[in-house]
Amino acid sequence: MAKCLKVGDRVKVIAGDLKGTVASIVKVDKKAGKAMLKDLNIITRHMRKTQFNPQGGKKEIHVGIDLSNLKKEDK
C-alpha cells in the first residue's frame, strides 16, 4: 500500500510522535522510502558562510517520514 503514495495525496500518520496527523505529501523519496509532508517535520539547519553563500544563515528543510508509517486517506 505504501508504494502507491504519490505527491499530492492526503495521508494520515499511523505511528510515531505525529500519530493521527493528516497532511498532504510534498515530495516522495522512493529510494530512501520516505515522504515529506506539508508543514510537518521541518527543521532548521544553520548554514556556514562559504564562497557560494557569503551570508550564511538558516535554512528550513523537511525531514522525511517512513512510508510504512503513512496511510492514504479516503476522500
C-alpha positions in Angstrom: 0.0 0.0 0.0 2.8 2.4 0.9 4.3 2.1 -2.6 1.1 3.6 -4.1 1.6 7.0 -2.4 2.4 10.0 -4.7 2.8 13.8 -4.5 -0.5 15.5 -3.6 -2.1 12.5 -1.8 -3.6 13.2 1.7 -2.2 10.8 4.2 -2.6 10.0 7.9 0.4 9.3 10.1 -0.3 5.9 11.9 2.9 5.7 14.0 5.4 7.9 15.8 5.2 11.3 17.5 2.9 12.7 14.8 0.4 9.8 15.1 -3.1 10.8 13.9 -2.0 13.9 11.9 -3.4 14.3 8.4 -1.4 16.2 5.8 -0.6 16.1 2.1 2.6 14.8 0.5 5.0 17.4 -0.9 7.8 15.0 -2.0 8.5 11.3 -2.1 11.9 9.7 -1.9 11.3 6.1 -3.1 15.0 5.1 -2.8 15.1 6.0 0.9 11.4 5.0 1.5 10.5 8.4 2.9 7.8 11.0 2.2 7.9 14.7 3.1 4.6 16.1 4.4 3.4 19.7 4.1 4.2 21.8 7.3 5.3 18.7 9.3 8.7 17.6 10.4 10.5 20.8 9.3 13.9 21.5 11.0 16.2 24.5 10.8 19.8 24.0 9.5 22.4 26.6 10.3 24.5 27.3 7.2 28.2 28.2 7.4 29.5 31.2 5.4 31.0 29.9 2.2 32.2 31.3 -1.1 28.8 30.4 -2.7 26.8 31.5 0.4 28.6 34.5 1.8 25.8 35.5 4.2 25.4 32.1 5.8 22.2 31.9 7.8 19.4 29.5 8.4 17.6 27.1 6.0 14.4 25.1 6.7 14.4 21.5 5.4 11.8 18.7 5.5 12.6 15.5 7.4 11.1 12.5 5.8 8.6 10.1 7.4 8.9 6.5 6.6 6.3 5.3 4.1 5.3 2.4 6.3 4.1 4.9 8.9 1.6 6.5 6.5 -1.9 5.5 5.4 -3.7 7.0 2.5 -6.8 9.0 3.5 -10.1 8.3 1.7 -11.8 11.4 0.3 
